[in-house]
Every structure is written in structure tokens, then in C-alpha cells.
Amino acid sequence: MKKIRVKQIRSKINRPQDQKRTLEALGLRKLNQVVEHDATPTIVGMVNKVKHLVSVEEA
């Protein structure tokens, strides 16, 4: 399975609660933190929901 690296590049301050929860579910708790996930449809959907707060690259 393909892997993706997700990095939080923008703050979650003043964002809706569902976007904050999505970031936490992805494992992103701090700015500039990087996590690696399998590119499953669930993870890709979560990334698309907060795509304005994160950057994504293939690992």
C-alpha cells in the first residue's frame, strides 16, 4: 500500500471543531509535525477535509 506523509502547516486556532478533531485523528497535534499513514480511502478523505491546513507528499 502507498504511504503518504502529512505535515501540519497552518494552525488549528479559529477552525471549526470538526476540523480540529480531524487533525487530532490524523495524529497532528503541533504545527510542523509530520505523520506517515497508509493511503487508504479513509485517510485520504480526512486529509481532503483539512487540505488547507496540511501539506501531503508520497513517502
A tleap script that builds the chain and sets N, CA, C and O, in Angstrom:
source leaprc.protein.ff14SB
mol = sequence {
  NMET LYS LYS ILE ARG VAL LYS GLN ILE ARG
  SER LYS ILE ASN ARG PRO GLN ASP GLN LYS
  ARG THR LEU GLU ALA LEU GLY LEU ARG LYS
  LEU ASN GLN VAL VAL GLU HIE ASP ALA THR
  PRO THR ILE VAL GLY MET VAL ASN LYS VAL
  LYS HIE LEU VAL SER VAL GLU GLU CALA
}
set mol.1.N position { 0.842 -1.183 0.000 }
set mol.1.CA position { 0.000 0.000 0.000 }
set mol.1.C position { 0.886 1.244 0.000 }
set mol.1.O position { 1.948 1.261 0.622 }
set mol.2.N position { 0.439 2.277 -0.699 }
set mol.2.CA position { 1.187 3.526 -0.744 }
set mol.2.C position { 1.151 4.201 0.620 }
set mol.2.O position { 0.179 4.089 1.367 }
set mol.3.N position { 2.230 4.899 0.921 }
set mol.3.CA position { 2.312 5.680 2.155 }
set mol.3.C position { 2.299 7.156 1.797 }
set mol.3.O position { 2.813 7.550 0.750 }
set mol.4.N position { 1.718 7.965 2.659 }
set mol.4.CA position { 1.744 9.411 2.482 }
set mol.4.C position { 2.264 10.049 3.772 }
set mol.4.O position { 2.031 9.546 4.871 }
set mol.5.N position { 2.970 11.165 3.610 }
set mol.5.CA position { 3.413 11.971 4.747 }
set mol.5.C position { 2.534 13.206 4.813 }
set mol.5.O position { 2.362 13.915 3.821 }
set mol.6.N position { 1.984 13.453 5.980 }
set mol.6.CA position { 1.104 14.597 6.186 }
set mol.6.C position { 1.775 15.515 7.203 }
set mol.6.O position { 2.150 15.085 8.294 }
set mol.7.N position { 1.923 16.793 6.827 }
set mol.7.CA position { 2.557 17.781 7.702 }
set mol.7.C position { 1.581 18.921 7.950 }
set mol.7.O position { 1.006 19.472 7.012 }
set mol.8.N position { 1.399 19.273 9.217 }
set mol.8.CA position { 0.524 20.400 9.551 }
set mol.8.C position { 1.298 21.685 9.316 }
set mol.8.O position { 2.353 21.901 9.912 }
set mol.9.N position { 0.764 22.549 8.435 }
set mol.9.CA position { 1.466 23.782 8.091 }
set mol.9.C position { 0.726 25.034 8.548 }
set mol.9.O position { 1.287 26.130 8.532 }
set mol.10.N position { -0.538 24.875 8.955 }
set mol.10.CA position { -1.304 26.025 9.447 }
set mol.10.C position { -1.947 25.665 10.776 }
set mol.10.O position { -2.215 24.497 11.058 }
set mol.11.N position { -2.185 26.669 11.573 }
set mol.11.CA position { -2.721 26.471 12.908 }
set mol.11.C position { -4.182 26.047 12.875 }
set mol.11.O position { -4.913 26.355 11.934 }
set mol.12.N position { -4.594 25.332 13.923 }
set mol.12.CA position { -5.999 24.938 14.033 }
set mol.12.C position { -6.809 25.925 14.881 }
set mol.12.O position { -7.991 25.701 15.143 }
set mol.13.N position { -6.172 27.008 15.302 }
set mol.13.CA position { -6.870 28.043 16.067 }
set mol.13.C position { -7.915 28.697 15.160 }
set mol.13.O position { -7.648 28.952 13.986 }
set mol.14.N position { -9.087 28.965 15.700 }
set mol.14.CA position { -10.219 29.576 14.990 }
set mol.14.C position { -10.730 28.709 13.845 }
set mol.14.O position { -11.237 29.237 12.855 }
set mol.15.N position { -10.608 27.407 13.960 }
set mol.15.CA position { -11.155 26.475 12.977 }
set mol.15.C position { -12.358 25.776 13.592 }
set mol.15.O position { -12.459 25.682 14.815 }
set mol.16.N position { -13.273 25.283 12.759 }
set mol.16.CA position { -14.414 24.533 13.296 }
set mol.16.C position { -13.959 23.292 14.060 }
set mol.16.O position { -12.896 22.732 13.789 }
set mol.17.N position { -14.777 22.877 15.013 }
set mol.17.CA position { -14.430 21.751 15.871 }
set mol.17.C position { -14.187 20.462 15.079 }
set mol.17.O position { -13.326 19.666 15.452 }
set mol.18.N position { -14.936 20.247 13.992 }
set mol.18.CA position { -14.748 19.011 13.221 }
set mol.18.C position { -13.375 18.979 12.550 }
set mol.18.O position { -12.791 17.906 12.398 }
set mol.19.N position { -12.851 20.139 12.147 }
set mol.19.CA position { -11.511 20.181 11.553 }
set mol.19.C position { -10.445 19.936 12.611 }
set mol.19.O position { -9.443 19.278 12.331 }
set mol.20.N position { -10.638 20.448 13.815 }
set mol.20.CA position { -9.700 20.198 14.901 }
set mol.20.C position { -9.662 18.708 15.224 }
set mol.20.O position { -8.588 18.140 15.424 }
set mol.21.N position { -10.818 18.083 15.274 }
set mol.21.CA position { -10.887 16.648 15.569 }
set mol.21.C position { -10.259 15.818 14.465 }
set mol.21.O position { -9.644 14.787 14.737 }
set mol.22.N position { -10.407 16.254 13.226 }
set mol.22.CA position { -9.803 15.538 12.107 }
set mol.22.C position { -8.286 15.585 12.201 }
set mol.22.O position { -7.622 14.574 11.974 }
set mol.23.N position { -7.726 16.748 12.532 }
set mol.23.CA position { -6.277 16.857 12.704 }
set mol.23.C position { -5.789 15.932 13.818 }
set mol.23.O position { -4.768 15.261 13.669 }
set mol.24.N position { -6.514 15.899 14.924 }
set mol.24.CA position { -6.119 15.032 16.035 }
set mol.24.C position { -6.235 13.568 15.649 }
set mol.24.O position { -5.398 12.759 16.050 }
set mol.25.N position { -7.256 13.211 14.877 }
set mol.25.CA position { -7.423 11.831 14.436 }
set mol.25.C position { -6.303 11.415 13.495 }
set mol.25.O position { -5.935 10.241 13.447 }
set mol.26.N position { -5.760 12.365 12.751 }
set mol.26.CA position { -4.622 12.079 11.885 }
set mol.26.C position { -3.319 11.984 12.685 }
set mol.26.O position { -2.296 11.547 12.158 }
set mol.27.N position { -3.359 12.392 13.953 }
set mol.27.CA position { -2.160 12.339 14.778 }
set mol.27.C position { -1.380 13.630 14.794 }
set mol.27.O position { -0.241 13.662 15.260 }
set mol.28.N position { -1.981 14.708 14.287 }
set mol.28.CA position { -1.305 16.013 14.229 }
set mol.28.C position { -1.752 16.865 15.408 }
set mol.28.O position { -2.916 17.254 15.507 }
set mol.29.N position { -0.813 17.146 16.296 }
set mol.29.CA position { -1.137 17.930 17.469 }
set mol.29.C position { -0.369 19.246 17.529 }
set mol.29.O position { -0.788 20.171 18.224 }
set mol.30.N position { 0.742 19.344 16.815 }
set mol.30.CA position { 1.568 20.555 16.830 }
set mol.30.C position { 1.824 21.029 15.410 }
set mol.30.O position { 1.759 20.249 14.460 }
set mol.31.N position { 2.113 22.298 15.278 }
set mol.31.CA position { 2.483 22.878 13.994 }
set mol.31.C position { 3.801 22.272 13.515 }
set mol.31.O position { 4.705 22.038 14.318 }
set mol.32.N position { 3.911 22.021 12.230 }
set mol.32.CA position { 5.087 21.429 11.582 }
set mol.32.C position { 5.325 19.968 11.955 }
set mol.32.O position { 6.380 19.419 11.635 }
set mol.33.N position { 4.376 19.337 12.617 }
set mol.33.CA position { 4.504 17.918 12.939 }
set mol.33.C position { 4.212 17.100 11.688 }
set mol.33.O position { 3.322 17.440 10.908 }
set mol.34.N position { 4.969 16.014 11.499 }
set mol.34.CA position { 4.805 15.150 10.337 }
set mol.34.C position { 4.411 13.761 10.814 }
set mol.34.O position { 5.011 13.220 11.743 }
set mol.35.N position { 3.387 13.182 10.165 }
set mol.35.CA position { 2.987 11.807 10.439 }
set mol.35.C position { 2.918 11.052 9.122 }
set mol.35.O position { 2.732 11.653 8.063 }
set mol.36.N position { 3.067 9.743 9.189 }
set mol.36.CA position { 3.019 8.907 7.994 }
set mol.36.C position { 1.860 7.934 8.128 }
set mol.36.O position { 1.684 7.298 9.167 }
set mol.37.N position { 1.070 7.824 7.064 }
set mol.37.CA position { -0.103 6.947 7.052 }
set mol.37.C position { -0.142 6.165 5.744 }
set mol.37.O position { 0.451 6.569 4.744 }
set mol.38.N position { -0.854 5.038 5.770 }
set mol.38.CA position { -1.182 4.350 4.528 }
set mol.38.C position { -2.227 5.187 3.795 }
set mol.38.O position { -3.049 5.851 4.426 }
set mol.39.N position { -2.195 5.156 2.475 }
set mol.39.CA position { -3.124 5.970 1.679 }
set mol.39.C position { -4.437 5.224 1.478 }
set mol.39.O position { -4.805 4.898 0.349 }
set mol.40.N position { -5.137 4.957 2.564 }
set mol.40.CA position { -6.449 4.312 2.482 }
set mol.40.C position { -7.501 5.371 2.159 }
set mol.40.O position { -7.266 6.560 2.375 }
set mol.41.N position { -8.650 4.955 1.646 }
set mol.41.CA position { -9.701 5.942 1.342 }
set mol.41.C position { -10.124 6.764 2.559 }
set mol.41.O position { -10.455 7.942 2.424 }
set mol.42.N position { -10.116 6.162 3.724 }
set mol.42.CA position { -10.493 6.888 4.945 }
set mol.42.C position { -9.500 8.004 5.241 }
set mol.42.O position { -9.897 9.141 5.499 }
set mol.43.N position { -8.213 7.683 5.204 }
set mol.43.CA position { -7.173 8.674 5.496 }
set mol.43.C position { -7.173 9.771 4.437 }
set mol.43.O position { -7.041 10.950 4.765 }
set mol.44.N position { -7.318 9.392 3.173 }
set mol.44.CA position { -7.335 10.380 2.083 }
set mol.44.C position { -8.518 11.328 2.250 }
set mol.44.O position { -8.390 12.526 1.996 }
set mol.45.N position { -9.658 10.810 2.670 }
set mol.45.CA position { -10.828 11.657 2.919 }
set mol.45.C position { -10.599 12.631 4.058 }
set mol.45.O position { -11.016 13.787 3.993 }
set mol.46.N position { -9.932 12.155 5.105 }
set mol.46.CA position { -9.626 13.037 6.235 }
set mol.46.C position { -8.664 14.142 5.812 }
set mol.46.O position { -8.817 15.297 6.209 }
set mol.47.N position { -7.676 13.777 5.006 }
set mol.47.CA position { -6.704 14.774 4.522 }
set mol.47.C position { -7.404 15.799 3.640 }
set mol.47.O position { -7.110 16.991 3.731 }
set mol.48.N position { -8.317 15.360 2.795 }
set mol.48.CA position { -9.045 16.293 1.925 }
set mol.48.C position { -9.886 17.273 2.730 }
set mol.48.O position { -10.090 18.411 2.308 }
set mol.49.N position { -10.375 16.838 3.883 }
set mol.49.CA position { -11.203 17.707 4.712 }
set mol.49.C position { -10.397 18.866 5.295 }
set mol.49.O position { -10.930 19.956 5.504 }
set mol.50.N position { -9.112 18.626 5.556 }
set mol.50.CA position { -8.263 19.670 6.150 }
set mol.50.C position { -7.098 20.027 5.228 }
set mol.50.O position { -6.020 20.388 5.701 }
set mol.51.N position { -7.311 19.927 3.921 }
set mol.51.CA position { -6.225 20.148 2.960 }
set mol.51.C position { -5.670 21.565 2.994 }
set mol.51.O position { -4.542 21.785 2.553 }
set mol.52.N position { -6.427 22.528 3.504 }
set mol.52.CA position { -5.941 23.898 3.609 }
set mol.52.C position { -5.041 24.092 4.834 }
set mol.52.O position { -4.433 25.152 4.986 }
set mol.53.N position { -4.949 23.087 5.706 }
set mol.53.CA position { -4.126 23.174 6.910 }
set mol.53.C position { -2.882 22.286 6.847 }
set mol.53.O position { -1.988 22.408 7.684 }
set mol.54.N position { -2.826 21.402 5.865 }
set mol.54.CA position { -1.741 20.419 5.811 }
set mol.54.C position { -1.096 20.395 4.428 }
set mol.54.O position { -1.669 20.881 3.452 }
set mol.55.N position { 0.106 19.819 4.361 }
set mol.55.CA position { 0.734 19.516 3.083 }
set mol.55.C position { 0.919 17.998 3.037 }
set mol.55.O position { 1.138 17.358 4.065 }
set mol.56.N position { 0.829 17.437 1.838 }
set mol.56.CA position { 0.876 15.990 1.665 }
set mol.56.C position { 1.919 15.651 0.606 }
set mol.56.O position { 2.017 16.321 -0.422 }
set mol.57.N position { 2.693 14.605 0.870 }
set mol.57.CA position { 3.643 14.107 -0.120 }
set mol.57.C position { 3.683 12.590 0.002 }
set mol.57.O position { 3.399 12.031 1.061 }
set mol.58.N position { 4.041 11.931 -1.100 }
set mol.58.CA position { 4.169 10.479 -1.070 }
set mol.58.C position { 5.473 10.106 -0.393 }
set mol.58.O position { 6.494 10.775 -0.552 }
set mol.59.N position { 5.414 9.025 0.362 }
set mol.59.CA position { 6.615 8.575 1.082 }
set mol.59.C position { 7.306 7.468 0.313 }
set mol.59.O position { 8.335 6.958 0.757 }
savepdb mol mol.pdb
quit
